[in-house]
Every structure is written in structure tokens, then in C-alpha cells.
Amino acid sequence: MTNPKLQALSEAGVSIWLDDLSRERIDSGNLQSLIDDSAVTGVTTNPSIFQAAIGAGGAYNELLGKLAADGKSVDEAIFTLTTNDVRDACDIFAPVAAATKDDGRVSIEVEPTLANDTEATVASAKALWASVDRPNVLIKIPATLEGLPAITEVIGEGISVNVTLIFSVERYRAVMDAYLAGLEKAKEAGIDLSTIRSVASFFVSRVDTEIDARLEKIGSDEALALRGKAAVANAQLAYAAFEEVVASERWKALEAAGANAQRPLWASTGVKNPAYSDTLYVAGLVVADTVNTMPEKTLLAFADHGEVTGDEVTGKGSEAQAVFDRLDAVGIDVADVFGTLETEGVDKFKASWTDLQQTVADELSKQA
């Protein structure tokens, strides 16, 4: 029986995706149980998730032994291990994909070291798409300036994309434009637009973490009163931008040709500050036709004590803008915040890739 609190979230129109994947989850039946009992309808992954999974135990030993015997390099082994997990997860979620319009999706990320290289990102996305070879896979591409044309190119070739690492509404608008441009290219190429799916992963908790630290440094009563308010407000402004785009004639023409909307996805929804509710970035961002991708800890917290009180996002643009006006008034340079977050985000992605490489190298040596 599905957890009632998670079922209520799902019935409010929020697709619940798990931000985690491992061979153990796949083989033990845990992933299927989350579908059956926790209303989970998709999965997102990243190098940190795979690093933790591969280094956690013996679930990968058989395949690692074969890769070592075949003399595969570390990067070749990573490609095989990760695409194998994602392919099998796609198969588990295939019935969900068949029964729903946009769910049942599993995301896999292009190599993070390519975040500032458009052509290499496109090549990596194509290789992952071909290797996983499942229609319900999403290829994660970061929303860097170099990533934007890669998004258009990949969408234009009929590849479904999860655009990740979005922090600002300005960059989110550029992402939506890149998606529409890709759909227009695909239409010109005669590709069936209904086969293309996309989500735009708008990062949440890191915004509060960065802005709260700056507010505390300022230290005034006015500044301290704004702690914990920026992230949700930022997401509310992003949703207002999304509503503008889907109301445009440009989008309506693509929709009439069979295109699917690029749904907003609330990412980084694990709460970092223990002073805040551990369900803040789930309960505070309930709105239909969105995705919330959660680490298991957040999923379990909401299943235990989360509450759905209705739409928390639609029509909140003016209130959200007022928060940012107040942030500006106390001296927060929001543009600098978002620039810092993107730079740090890319650096963290690259560091996680290095950690994954080291873990796989260590595991391969054990099997040699």
C-alpha cells in the first residue's frame, strides 16, 4: 500500500523521483518497492551517487572482475558500470513510463569535466543515449553557458534531456529557450516531437545555504529575518517564468506539433540547515506538473510527517519578488550569489568525477 503522505503529494501533481541509484537497489527489489509503496516514479543519478554505490560493497564485483580481465580503463569501466545500472533501472520503470505521460524516467549525467565544452558535451550525451538505449532515459547536461547550445543540439536530434545545475531565473529562461530551439530543430528534421522529454532541474537548498551565510555576515535584524526565504522564493519566480513560456505562441505551436513541456524539477531538496523543517523544500514547493527529486532521507521524512496543504507556488511571483527586493535592500548581490553557486556547482561535479575515478580504479585493482 502506498504511503498516504507520499500519495497525497503525488495526487497534488508532484512527481516523486529518487535522487539515488545502486546495483543493490536494483537487484534487491528495493527500487520496485519504492515504486509500489512510496509513489516513486523516476530516478536521478550523478557521479557522487555512483561513487558511493560502487565503493559500498560487493554488488559490482562480478562486473568489475570482468572489466578488469578485459583490460578496460577506469573511464571505460565507469561508462559500463553506470550505463548498466541506468539501463536496468529504465527497464524497471518502463511500466511507469508506459502508464504516464512524462514519468518513469532515469537520468544519467554527461562527464562533468566537459561542462564548459559544448562539442564534447554533445558527444558524451550521444554516447550515453546510444549505450543505455532506452526511450525513458534522460541525459543530464549542465546549464552552463557552453551547455546551452549543447542542449539545443541534443534535443534537436531527438535525445531527451535533464538540464541540471540551474540556479537563477535568468539562466532558467535561457534553458527554456534552448529547449524550444531544440524542438524546432527536431521538427525541421522530421523527428516525432512526442518522443522527446525534458526536465529543467532548478537547484533549491544551495541558494539558501549561500544567501543565509551572507545574511549572517551582514548581521542586521533585517538581514537575519530573511534567512531561509530565498530558495523557495527563487523557485516560485522560476515557476512564474515557466508559466510565461508555456503561454507563449512559440510554445503553443510546438505543443500543437506534439511537443511535451519541459517540466520544472526541484533539485537539491535535502535540507542542509537543521533549524529548518526537513520537508521545507518539498512541502513548500507543491504545484502540479512538477518533479521533486529527493534523497532517500528527505523521502522518508516526508513519508513520516510531510504535509500537503495545497498549491504553494502558483500566483506567488509578487511575494517572491518582494523577498528578492528585500535581499537587495540589505546588500545581497544576487547575481554574485548565482555566479558563485554555478562555479562551485561545476567544481563539485568535477571533484565528484575524480572521486568516482579513484573508487573505480581501486575496485578494479582489487579484481585484477
Backbone hydrogen bonds, N-H to C=O, Kabsch-Sander energy under -0.5 kcal/mol:
donor,donor_aa,acceptor,acceptor_aa,energy
3,N,37,D,-3.0
7,Q,3,N,-2.5
8,A,4,P,-2.1
9,L,5,K,-1.6
10,S,6,L,-2.4
11,E,7,Q,-2.6
12,A,8,A,-1.2
13,G,10,S,-1.8
14,V,9,L,-1.8
15,S,13,G,-0.6
15,S,290,T,-2.9
16,I,39,A,-0.6
17,W,15,S,-0.7
17,W,292,N,-2.1
18,L,42,G,-2.5
19,D,294,M,-3.6
20,D,18,L,-1.3
26,I,22,S,-1.9
27,D,23,R,-3.1
28,S,24,E,-2.4
29,G,25,R,-0.7
29,G,26,I,-0.6
31,L,25,R,-2.1
33,S,29,G,-2.2
34,L,30,N,-2.2
35,I,31,L,-1.5
36,D,32,Q,-2.4
37,D,33,S,-3.3
38,S,34,L,-1.6
39,A,35,I,-0.5
40,V,34,L,-1.9
41,T,16,I,-3.3
42,G,16,I,-0.6
43,V,105,R,-2.3
44,T,18,L,-2.6
50,F,46,N,-1.9
51,Q,47,P,-2.7
52,A,48,S,-2.2
53,A,49,I,-2.0
54,I,50,F,-2.9
55,G,51,Q,-1.9
56,A,52,A,-0.5
56,A,53,A,-0.8
61,N,58,G,-1.4
64,L,60,Y,-3.0
65,G,61,N,-2.8
66,K,62,E,-1.7
67,L,63,L,-2.6
68,A,64,L,-2.6
69,A,65,G,-2.3
70,D,66,K,-1.9
71,G,68,A,-1.3
72,K,67,L,-2.4
77,A,73,S,-2.4
78,I,74,V,-2.6
79,F,75,D,-2.3
80,T,76,E,-2.1
81,L,77,A,-3.1
82,T,78,I,-2.7
83,T,79,F,-2.1
84,N,80,T,-1.9
85,D,81,L,-1.8
86,V,82,T,-2.5
87,R,83,T,-2.5
88,D,84,N,-2.1
89,A,85,D,-2.3
90,C,86,V,-2.5
91,D,87,R,-1.8
92,I,88,D,-1.8
93,F,89,A,-2.3
94,A,90,C,-0.6
94,A,91,D,-0.6
97,A,93,F,-2.4
98,A,94,A,-2.3
99,A,95,P,-1.6
100,T,96,V,-1.3
104,G,41,T,-3.2
105,R,41,T,-0.7
106,V,136,N,-1.9
107,S,43,V,-2.1
108,I,138,L,-2.3
110,V,140,K,-2.3
114,L,111,E,-2.0
115,A,112,P,-1.8
117,D,114,L,-2.4
121,T,117,D,-2.1
122,V,118,T,-2.3
123,A,119,E,-2.2
124,S,120,A,-2.5
125,A,121,T,-2.6
126,K,122,V,-2.4
127,A,123,A,-2.1
128,L,124,S,-2.4
129,W,125,A,-2.5
130,A,126,K,-2.3
131,S,127,A,-2.1
132,V,128,L,-2.8
133,D,129,W,-2.0
137,V,134,R,-1.5
138,L,106,V,-2.6
139,I,160,S,-2.2
140,K,108,I,-3.1
140,K,138,L,-0.6
141,I,162,N,-1.9
143,A,164,T,-2.5
144,T,142,P,-0.8
148,L,144,T,-1.5
150,A,146,E,-0.7
151,I,147,G,-2.3
152,T,148,L,-1.8
153,E,149,P,-2.4
154,V,150,A,-2.7
155,I,151,I,-2.7
156,G,152,T,-2.2
157,E,153,E,-0.6
157,E,154,V,-1.0
158,G,155,I,-2.2
159,I,154,V,-2.0
161,V,197,R,-1.5
162,N,139,I,-2.0
163,V,161,V,-0.6
163,V,199,V,-2.7
164,T,141,I,-2.1
164,T,162,N,-0.6
166,I,201,S,-1.7
167,F,165,L,-0.5
172,Y,168,S,-2.1
173,R,169,V,-2.4
174,A,170,E,-1.5
175,V,171,R,-2.2
176,M,172,Y,-2.5
177,D,173,R,-2.2
178,A,174,A,-2.3
179,Y,175,V,-2.2
180,L,176,M,-2.4
181,A,177,D,-2.6
182,G,178,A,-1.9
183,L,179,Y,-2.4
184,E,180,L,-2.3
185,K,181,A,-2.0
186,A,182,G,-2.6
187,K,183,L,-2.6
188,E,184,E,-2.1
189,A,185,K,-1.7
190,G,187,K,-1.4
191,I,186,A,-2.6
193,L,191,I,-0.7
195,T,192,D,-1.8
196,I,193,L,-1.6
199,V,161,V,-1.5
200,A,263,R,-2.4
201,S,163,V,-3.8
201,S,199,V,-0.6
202,F,200,A,-0.9
202,F,265,L,-3.0
203,F,166,I,-3.0
203,F,201,S,-0.7
204,V,267,A,-1.9
205,S,268,S,-2.6
207,V,204,V,-1.6
208,D,204,V,-0.9
209,T,205,S,-2.2
210,E,206,R,-2.2
211,I,207,V,-2.6
212,D,208,D,-3.1
213,A,209,T,-1.4
214,R,210,E,-1.5
215,L,211,I,-2.6
216,E,212,D,-2.6
217,K,213,A,-1.4
218,I,214,R,-1.8
219,G,215,L,-2.9
224,L,220,S,-2.9
225,A,221,D,-1.8
226,L,223,A,-1.7
227,R,224,L,-1.3
229,K,226,L,-1.6
230,A,226,L,-0.5
233,A,229,K,-1.6
234,N,230,A,-2.8
235,A,231,A,-2.0
236,Q,232,V,-2.4
237,L,233,A,-2.2
238,A,234,N,-1.9
239,Y,235,A,-2.3
240,A,236,Q,-1.8
241,A,237,L,-1.8
242,F,238,A,-2.2
243,E,239,Y,-2.4
244,E,240,A,-1.7
245,V,241,A,-2.0
246,V,242,F,-2.5
247,A,243,E,-0.8
248,S,245,V,-1.6
252,K,248,S,-2.3
253,A,249,E,-2.0
254,L,250,R,-1.3
255,E,251,W,-3.0
256,A,252,K,-2.2
257,A,253,A,-0.8
258,G,255,E,-1.8
259,A,254,L,-2.3
260,N,193,L,-0.5
263,R,198,S,-1.4
263,R,261,A,-1.0
265,L,200,A,-2.8
266,W,291,V,-3.4
267,A,202,F,-2.1
267,A,265,L,-0.8
269,T,293,T,-0.7
276,Y,273,N,-2.0
280,L,277,S,-1.7
282,V,279,T,-1.8
283,A,279,T,-2.7
284,G,279,T,-0.5
284,G,280,L,-1.8
285,L,282,V,-1.3
286,V,283,A,-0.8
287,V,285,L,-0.5
289,D,13,G,-1.0
290,T,13,G,-1.2
290,T,287,V,-0.6
291,V,264,P,-2.0
292,N,15,S,-2.8
293,T,266,W,-1.9
294,M,17,W,-2.7
294,M,292,N,-0.6
298,T,295,P,-0.6
299,L,295,P,-2.2
300,L,296,E,-2.9
301,A,297,K,-1.9
302,F,298,T,-2.5
303,A,299,L,-2.3
304,D,300,L,-1.6
305,H,301,A,-2.7
306,G,302,F,-2.1
309,T,307,E,-0.6
312,E,286,V,-2.9
313,V,286,V,-0.7
316,K,313,V,-1.9
320,A,316,K,-2.6
321,Q,317,G,-2.5
322,A,318,S,-1.8
323,V,319,E,-1.4
324,F,320,A,-1.6
325,D,321,Q,-2.2
326,R,322,A,-2.0
327,L,323,V,-2.1
328,D,324,F,-2.2
329,A,325,D,-1.9
330,V,326,R,-1.6
331,G,328,D,-1.1
332,I,327,L,-2.7
333,D,331,G,-0.6
334,V,332,I,-1.2
337,V,333,D,-2.0
338,F,334,V,-2.5
339,G,335,A,-2.2
340,T,336,D,-2.6
341,L,337,V,-2.5
342,E,338,F,-2.3
343,T,339,G,-2.4
344,E,340,T,-2.9
345,G,341,L,-2.5
346,V,342,E,-2.6
347,D,343,T,-2.3
348,K,344,E,-2.8
349,F,345,G,-2.3
350,K,346,V,-2.5
351,A,347,D,-2.5
352,S,348,K,-2.4
353,W,349,F,-1.6
354,T,350,K,-1.9
355,D,351,A,-2.3
356,L,352,S,-2.2
357,Q,353,W,-2.6
358,Q,354,T,-2.2
359,T,355,D,-2.4
360,V,356,L,-2.7
361,A,357,Q,-2.4
362,D,358,Q,-2.4
363,E,359,T,-2.4
364,L,360,V,-2.8
365,S,361,A,-2.0
366,K,362,D,-1.4
367,Q,363,E,-1.2
368,A,364,L,-1.2
